[in-house]
Amino acid sequence: MPDFPNDRLSAQFAFLNEADRLKSILRATTLCDGSRRENSGEHSWHLALYAMVLAEQADPRVNIDRVIRMLLIHDLVEIDVGDVPIHSENGQAYASDATIKAEQAAATRIFGLLPSEQAQQFRALWDEFEAAETFDAVFAKSLDRVQPVMANLQSNGGTWITYNVTADQFESRVGSKIARGAPAVWEWVKDRTAAFFA
């Protein structure tokens, strides 16, 4: 076993213990059976599984291992900020300056618990996901949009009913993001959601 300095291990475990709090953050989206709201830890795990299963839908330049890493950490900021549903307040809260600033501060605090080089690596990966400009991040974002869609389909509308989501809102806030990173997945989803938004 390599001999790691105690302060390094202390920092790593401080981060891991803090990350456990993600299991207490309830999302608007329910489980597929509609029995309860999912927590953000469950969401992150499920998205990592989505990446593994749907890897063949990604652009060939996508590195699925990096996508999985992104998805495992993408919502850690919700420990401080909470879940901000994409359809809440007609979508205004989701992309507001206040939410973006709060999430940036949360990323600085949470990733800052790690040893410096890990903190920089994790923060860079989170920033990449947020910017959604690389092939990896675009595919990761598409999966982040499609997973709640599956839960809503399975639970007879779920948060689409809660937030009175229109077909135009669904297309602009969700469909365009899925189509950008996983076009065939969007075609499949669009066919199955058409009846709900008719």
C-alpha positions as CSV (number, residue, x, y, z in Angstrom):
1,M,0.0,0.0,0.0
2,P,1.4,3.4,-0.9
3,D,1.9,5.7,2.1
4,F,-0.3,8.7,1.6
5,P,0.1,11.7,3.9
6,N,-2.7,11.9,6.5
7,D,-3.7,15.4,5.5
8,R,-4.3,14.2,1.9
9,L,-6.5,11.3,3.1
10,S,-8.3,13.7,5.5
11,A,-9.1,16.0,2.7
12,Q,-10.3,13.2,0.4
13,F,-12.5,11.8,3.1
14,A,-13.8,15.2,4.0
15,F,-14.9,15.6,0.3
16,L,-16.4,12.1,0.2
17,N,-18.3,12.6,3.5
18,E,-19.6,15.9,2.1
19,A,-20.7,14.2,-1.1
20,D,-22.9,11.9,1.0
21,R,-25.2,14.8,1.6
22,L,-26.3,14.6,-2.1
23,K,-28.4,11.6,-1.1
24,S,-30.5,14.0,1.0
25,I,-31.3,16.4,-1.8
26,L,-34.7,15.7,-3.2
27,R,-35.4,16.4,-6.9
28,A,-38.7,17.3,-8.5
29,T,-38.5,14.2,-10.6
30,T,-40.0,11.0,-9.2
31,L,-38.8,7.5,-9.5
32,C,-40.1,5.7,-12.6
33,D,-42.9,4.1,-10.5
34,G,-44.0,7.5,-9.2
35,S,-43.7,6.3,-5.6
36,R,-41.5,9.1,-4.4
37,R,-39.1,11.8,-5.5
38,E,-35.7,10.7,-6.4
39,N,-32.7,12.2,-4.6
40,S,-29.7,13.7,-6.4
41,G,-27.4,10.9,-5.5
42,E,-29.7,8.4,-7.1
43,H,-30.0,10.7,-10.2
44,S,-26.2,10.9,-10.6
45,W,-25.8,7.1,-10.3
46,H,-28.6,6.5,-12.8
47,L,-27.0,8.9,-15.3
48,A,-23.7,7.1,-15.0
49,L,-25.5,3.9,-15.9
50,Y,-27.3,5.7,-18.8
51,A,-23.8,6.6,-20.1
52,M,-22.6,3.0,-20.0
53,V,-25.7,1.6,-21.6
54,L,-26.2,4.3,-24.2
55,A,-22.5,4.8,-25.1
56,E,-23.2,3.5,-28.7
57,Q,-25.5,6.6,-29.2
58,A,-22.6,9.0,-28.6
59,D,-20.5,10.6,-31.2
60,P,-17.4,8.4,-31.8
61,R,-15.2,11.1,-30.4
62,V,-16.9,10.9,-27.0
63,N,-14.9,9.4,-24.2
64,I,-17.5,7.5,-22.1
65,D,-15.2,7.2,-19.1
66,R,-15.0,11.0,-18.9
67,V,-18.7,11.3,-19.4
68,I,-19.3,9.0,-16.5
69,R,-17.0,11.0,-14.3
70,M,-18.8,14.2,-15.3
71,L,-22.2,12.7,-14.5
72,L,-21.1,11.5,-11.1
73,I,-20.1,15.0,-10.0
74,H,-22.3,17.2,-12.1
75,D,-24.9,17.8,-9.4
76,L,-22.7,18.0,-6.3
77,V,-23.4,21.7,-6.2
78,E,-27.0,20.8,-5.2
79,I,-25.7,20.1,-1.7
80,D,-25.6,23.9,-1.3
81,V,-28.1,25.1,-3.9
82,G,-30.7,22.3,-3.9
83,D,-32.5,21.0,-7.0
84,V,-33.6,23.8,-9.5
85,P,-36.0,22.1,-11.9
86,I,-35.7,23.1,-15.5
87,H,-39.4,23.8,-15.7
88,S,-39.7,25.7,-12.4
89,E,-41.2,29.2,-12.6
90,N,-41.4,28.8,-16.4
91,G,-37.7,28.0,-16.5
92,Q,-36.6,31.4,-15.2
93,A,-35.0,30.1,-12.0
94,Y,-33.0,27.4,-13.8
95,A,-30.8,29.7,-15.8
96,S,-30.9,32.8,-13.6
97,D,-27.8,34.7,-12.7
98,A,-28.5,34.0,-9.0
99,T,-28.6,30.3,-9.6
100,I,-25.4,30.3,-11.7
101,K,-23.5,32.3,-9.1
102,A,-24.7,30.1,-6.3
103,E,-23.7,26.9,-8.2
104,Q,-20.2,28.4,-8.9
105,A,-19.7,29.2,-5.2
106,A,-20.9,25.7,-4.3
107,A,-18.4,24.2,-6.8
108,T,-15.6,26.3,-5.3
109,R,-16.4,25.2,-1.8
110,I,-17.2,21.5,-2.4
111,F,-14.3,20.7,-4.8
112,G,-12.1,22.8,-2.6
113,L,-12.3,20.2,0.1
114,L,-10.1,17.9,-2.0
115,P,-6.3,18.1,-2.3
116,S,-5.4,20.9,-4.7
117,E,-4.7,18.9,-7.8
118,Q,-7.8,16.8,-7.4
119,A,-9.8,19.9,-6.7
120,Q,-8.6,21.5,-9.9
121,Q,-9.3,18.3,-12.0
122,F,-12.8,17.9,-10.6
123,R,-13.6,21.6,-10.9
124,A,-12.4,21.6,-14.5
125,L,-14.6,18.6,-15.3
126,W,-17.6,20.3,-13.7
127,D,-16.9,23.5,-15.6
128,E,-16.6,21.5,-18.8
129,F,-20.0,19.9,-18.2
130,E,-21.6,23.3,-17.4
131,A,-20.2,24.9,-20.6
132,A,-21.4,21.9,-22.8
133,E,-19.0,22.7,-25.6
134,T,-16.9,19.5,-25.8
135,F,-18.2,16.3,-27.3
136,D,-18.1,14.6,-23.9
137,A,-20.0,17.4,-22.2
138,V,-22.6,17.6,-24.9
139,F,-23.4,13.9,-24.6
140,A,-23.4,14.1,-20.8
141,K,-25.9,17.0,-21.0
142,S,-28.1,15.1,-23.4
143,L,-28.3,12.2,-20.9
144,D,-29.0,14.6,-18.0
145,R,-32.1,15.8,-20.0
146,V,-33.3,12.4,-21.1
147,Q,-33.3,10.6,-17.7
148,P,-36.1,12.7,-16.2
149,V,-38.1,12.3,-19.4
150,M,-38.0,8.5,-18.9
151,A,-39.2,9.0,-15.3
152,N,-42.1,11.3,-16.5
153,L,-43.1,8.8,-19.2
154,Q,-43.2,6.0,-16.7
155,S,-45.1,7.9,-14.1
156,N,-47.8,9.2,-16.5
157,G,-46.5,12.8,-16.8
158,G,-44.8,13.4,-13.5
159,T,-43.3,16.9,-13.4
160,W,-44.7,17.8,-16.8
161,I,-48.1,18.0,-15.1
162,T,-46.7,19.6,-11.9
163,Y,-45.2,22.5,-13.9
164,N,-47.8,22.6,-16.8
165,V,-45.1,22.0,-19.4
166,T,-46.0,22.8,-22.9
167,A,-44.8,21.1,-26.1
168,D,-42.8,24.2,-27.0
169,Q,-41.1,24.3,-23.5
170,F,-40.4,20.6,-23.7
171,E,-38.8,21.0,-27.2
172,S,-36.7,24.0,-26.3
173,R,-35.5,23.1,-22.8
174,V,-35.2,19.3,-23.2
175,G,-35.5,18.1,-26.8
176,S,-32.9,20.5,-28.3
177,K,-30.4,19.4,-25.7
178,I,-31.0,15.7,-26.2
179,A,-30.9,16.1,-30.0
180,R,-27.6,17.9,-29.9
181,G,-25.8,15.0,-28.1
182,A,-27.8,12.0,-29.0
183,P,-30.0,12.6,-32.1
184,A,-31.3,9.0,-32.4
185,V,-32.3,9.0,-28.7
186,W,-34.2,12.3,-29.3
187,E,-36.1,10.7,-32.2
188,W,-37.1,7.7,-30.0
189,V,-38.1,10.0,-27.2
190,K,-40.0,12.4,-29.4
191,D,-42.1,9.5,-30.8
192,R,-43.0,8.4,-27.3
193,T,-43.8,11.8,-25.8
194,A,-45.8,13.1,-28.8
195,A,-49.1,11.8,-27.4
196,F,-48.6,13.4,-24.1
197,F,-48.0,16.9,-25.6
198,A,-50.6,16.5,-28.3
